[in-house]
Amino acid sequence: MSYSLQPDQEFALLQLLLYIFSFVTLILIFLYIAAERPGEGKKKVEEEE
């Protein structure tokens, strides 16, 4: 089963896939930063006490 897409449709599909990939990448970066911070925060709290 083959789909025949016009160039504009193909470009729109590629653009959509790029947006989805970028969004997922940003979420993963945010989660990585959020996972790293609690360890640093705990060390600072222990030093203050």
C-alpha positions in Angstrom: 0.0 0.0 0.0 1.7 3.2 -1.1 0.6 6.7 -0.4 1.1 9.4 -3.0 1.8 12.7 -1.3 2.1 16.0 -3.0 5.3 17.9 -2.2 3.5 20.3 0.1 1.9 17.4 2.1 5.3 15.7 2.3 6.9 18.9 3.6 4.1 19.4 6.2 4.5 15.8 7.4 8.3 16.1 7.7 7.8 19.4 9.6 5.3 17.8 12.0 7.7 14.9 12.7 10.5 17.4 13.3 8.3 19.4 15.8 7.4 16.2 17.6 11.0 15.1 17.8 12.1 18.5 19.1 9.3 18.5 21.7 10.3 15.1 23.0 14.0 16.1 23.1 13.1 19.2 25.2 11.1 17.1 27.6 14.0 14.6 28.0 16.4 17.5 28.6 14.1 19.0 31.2 13.7 15.7 33.0 17.4 15.1 33.0 18.0 18.6 34.6 15.2 18.0 37.1 16.7 14.6 38.0 20.1 16.1 38.6 19.0 19.0 40.8 17.6 17.3 43.9 21.0 15.8 44.7 22.6 19.3 44.6 19.7 20.8 46.6 20.1 18.2 49.4 23.8 18.8 49.7 23.2 22.6 50.1 20.5 22.0 52.8 22.8 19.7 54.7 25.7 22.2 54.6 23.4 25.0 55.9 22.3 22.8 58.9 
